[in-house]
């Protein structure tokens, strides 16, 4: 089984690398549906304003639009505003006179999911165009949009949300969340039930494992804070790109939903770090309730700036279930990780006569956690797949669907590894070498779990099939 698992994991890693190597141009989320003037249009009346209609409501503070003539001259625009009839449309007054000739409009928007998208379109002003009064007569040169102008499609400008480095940063975010939730889950659902029993090792095991669990949780909270600094830098690089935006880093944080979610995660991570630090210094157990609330809230922060938030239908339900999905996955993998990092060493410190029974009891306490969390992940994941695709064919006809299939295969590997541990490894826990056998089995399960987090970090950067149909 281990060799087969390694070969399968290598195959999946190659698949992930292929997904990461896709061109950034294909990774659009918000799209330009239409514009006035339209792309390729030769207008007979000089326009007084520009209008751009998108598939999502853009973040106005992070939206930029500029227009240049064929000679490269920048035409001044008034402040960008939402159109009176739609928050998915941006309008701007033209403050400079448009002479006959071609013009290129370059735009950038950031949607509810925090993903910046850029593009261009072109139009031309006919020599006979008029704006209330006729312009001076000029020879009809057959004005056309400049060659090479885009057709309203997104353009790639290097670093973006799909870049490998940004994927790695998001993966580190998920690792931090998993360990924070896992520390809480391990304490409440493994240690507390064991300590409530009358076994000779119960109190000693809890005493030996509880503070190390707080240490792991505190380190995970610090990881989350360091990762938050990296994420805000990466997001700023992605937002800036080749386009210009008047908003600085603070404007990005305070003027976008992505920034709100980021700030909420930072605040909660600080609270979690302080509470875990208190638990490390003191044997008082009152802080576990507070850190549990912070951990659960942290699990919901990714959904505040993701596909669920950007969806146009059942948004509140999608955000709530997406948060439950992260909480369930974190409870499953995180608690298992704490069993490996903290639980097994604590069992090893018990008297030899107690190690076998304590190990068996710890696994028995974890099993309901795994089953419950796996059920939550399955139910919420099924809803998310339906919500973002609405079509079976999208599973193999879209980048998002193909990545989701890889994720489903990885989750199945985690479940199969767990089933193997339950059916094969657990009955042998009373034999010699049981701890080392269980340790190897858990490592395999967690290895697949870490790959699940990698593909999840990739999925976040991919447009959903529903996005592409809008």
TAKA-V314489 format. One record per helix or strand of 3 or more residues. SS is the DSSP state (A for helix, B for strand). FROM is the first residue (numbers start at 1). LEN is the number of residues. If there is no record, write none. Layout:
BEGIN
ss:SS from:FROM len:LEN
ss:SS from:FROM len:LEN
END
This chain:
BEGIN
ss:A from:2 len:19
ss:A from:24 len:3
ss:B from:32 len:5
ss:B from:42 len:4
ss:B from:49 len:6
ss:A from:60 len:3
ss:B from:64 len:6
ss:B from:81 len:3
ss:B from:86 len:9
ss:B from:101 len:10
ss:B from:116 len:15
ss:A from:164 len:32
ss:A from:202 len:39
ss:A from:249 len:6
ss:A from:257 len:25
ss:A from:287 len:19
ss:A from:307 len:4
ss:A from:315 len:34
ss:A from:352 len:38
ss:A from:394 len:4
ss:A from:399 len:30
ss:A from:434 len:26
ss:A from:465 len:5
END
